[in-house]
Amino acid sequence: MAAPKGNKFALGNTGGRPPFYKTAEEMEKRISEYFDWIVEQEENGEVLTITGLALFLGFESRQSMYDYKKNNKFTYPIKRALTIIESDYEKGLRSKASTGSIFALKNMDWKDKTEQEITVPTGDVIIKSIGKEID
């Protein structure tokens, strides 16, 4: 039996704060504004960050943005934006001071793992991981 019409506990009426964005297009526009703003602010030291994106989009935390990403309507624009930021960190690996980029990428599920190939007297090749794989 369905809940009576107007019942605040009816399915789909979760209460709480209304959504920031009604459409993916609206969110994509705001994400583009963030990237444009970063370009304008580069001389002031602003760089792409996940937290910066979350705040610019109006969320109070990264987790809120990740929760929003679970809604199929907003999965693509958020994933794409996060991939652009990830790409920026990846470019940072080419600099001598890449420690921050390495740290950020490991938090984006990149792995730091070395493999060593060992040949035994029988001629068999053994692949052995050296170091700890980070999950």
C-alpha positions as CSV (number, residue, x, y, z in Angstrom):
1,M,0.0,0.0,0.0
2,A,1.4,3.4,-1.0
3,A,1.8,6.2,1.5
4,P,-1.0,8.7,1.6
5,K,-0.7,11.7,-0.8
6,G,1.3,14.5,0.9
7,N,2.9,12.2,3.4
8,K,6.3,13.5,4.3
9,F,7.6,9.9,4.5
10,A,6.5,9.0,1.0
11,L,9.1,7.3,-1.2
12,G,11.2,10.0,-2.9
13,N,10.6,12.6,-0.3
14,T,13.8,12.5,1.6
15,G,13.5,15.9,3.1
16,G,16.7,17.8,3.8
17,R,18.3,20.4,1.6
18,P,17.1,20.7,-2.0
19,P,19.6,19.7,-4.6
20,F,22.1,22.3,-5.8
21,Y,21.7,21.3,-9.5
22,K,18.6,20.2,-11.3
23,T,20.4,19.2,-14.5
24,A,23.8,17.8,-15.6
25,E,24.1,20.7,-18.0
26,E,23.7,23.2,-15.2
27,M,26.5,21.4,-13.2
28,E,28.7,21.2,-16.3
29,K,28.4,25.0,-16.8
30,R,29.5,25.6,-13.2
31,I,32.4,23.1,-13.6
32,S,33.6,25.0,-16.7
33,E,33.4,28.2,-14.8
34,Y,35.7,26.7,-12.1
35,F,38.3,25.7,-14.8
36,D,38.1,29.2,-16.4
37,W,38.4,30.8,-13.0
38,I,41.6,28.7,-12.3
39,V,43.1,29.9,-15.5
40,E,42.4,33.5,-14.6
41,Q,43.9,33.0,-11.1
42,E,47.0,31.1,-12.0
43,E,49.2,34.1,-11.5
44,N,47.8,34.4,-8.0
45,G,49.0,30.8,-7.3
46,E,45.6,29.1,-7.7
47,V,45.8,25.5,-8.9
48,L,43.3,22.8,-9.7
49,T,42.2,20.8,-6.6
50,I,39.4,18.4,-5.8
51,T,38.5,20.4,-2.7
52,G,38.6,23.6,-4.7
53,L,36.2,22.1,-7.2
54,A,33.8,20.9,-4.4
55,L,33.8,24.3,-2.8
56,F,33.3,26.2,-6.1
57,L,30.3,23.9,-6.9
58,G,28.8,24.9,-3.5
59,F,29.4,21.7,-1.6
60,E,30.7,21.9,2.0
61,S,33.0,18.9,1.5
62,R,34.5,16.6,-1.0
63,Q,32.4,13.8,0.3
64,S,29.2,15.7,-0.5
65,M,30.4,16.0,-4.1
66,Y,31.2,12.3,-4.2
67,D,27.8,11.5,-2.8
68,Y,26.3,13.7,-5.6
69,K,28.3,11.7,-8.1
70,K,26.3,8.6,-7.1
71,N,23.3,10.1,-8.8
72,N,23.5,8.8,-12.4
73,K,22.5,12.2,-13.8
74,F,25.7,13.8,-12.4
75,T,28.1,10.9,-12.6
76,Y,29.6,11.9,-16.0
77,P,30.3,15.7,-15.3
78,I,31.8,15.0,-11.9
79,K,34.0,12.1,-13.1
80,R,35.2,14.2,-16.1
81,A,36.1,17.1,-13.9
82,L,38.0,14.8,-11.5
83,T,39.8,13.3,-14.4
84,I,40.9,16.7,-15.6
85,I,42.3,17.4,-12.1
86,E,44.0,14.0,-12.1
87,S,45.6,14.9,-15.4
88,D,46.9,18.1,-13.9
89,Y,48.5,16.1,-11.0
90,E,49.9,13.6,-13.5
91,K,51.7,16.5,-15.4
92,G,53.2,17.4,-12.1
93,L,55.2,14.2,-12.1
94,R,57.5,15.6,-14.6
95,S,58.8,18.3,-12.3
96,K,61.7,17.8,-9.8
97,A,59.3,18.5,-6.9
98,S,56.7,15.9,-7.7
99,T,56.1,14.6,-4.1
100,G,52.8,16.4,-3.8
101,S,51.6,15.0,-7.1
102,I,52.6,11.5,-6.1
103,F,50.7,11.8,-2.9
104,A,47.6,13.1,-4.6
105,L,47.7,10.4,-7.3
106,K,48.0,7.6,-4.8
107,N,44.9,9.0,-3.2
108,M,43.3,8.7,-6.6
109,D,43.9,5.0,-6.6
110,W,47.2,5.1,-8.5
111,K,49.6,2.4,-7.3
112,D,53.3,2.6,-6.4
113,K,54.7,-0.8,-7.2
114,T,58.0,-2.1,-8.7
115,E,58.3,-5.4,-10.4
116,Q,61.5,-7.4,-10.9
117,E,62.0,-10.2,-13.3
118,I,64.1,-13.1,-12.0
119,T,65.3,-16.0,-14.1
120,V,66.0,-19.2,-12.2
121,P,68.5,-21.9,-13.4
122,T,65.8,-23.9,-15.1
123,G,65.2,-20.9,-17.4
124,D,61.8,-20.1,-15.9
125,V,61.0,-16.5,-15.4
126,I,59.5,-15.4,-12.1
127,I,57.9,-11.9,-11.7
128,K,58.3,-10.7,-8.2
129,S,56.7,-7.5,-6.8
130,I,59.1,-5.4,-4.8
131,G,57.7,-3.0,-2.2
132,K,54.2,-2.7,-1.0
133,E,51.3,-2.4,-3.3
134,I,49.1,0.5,-2.2
135,D,45.4,-0.1,-2.5
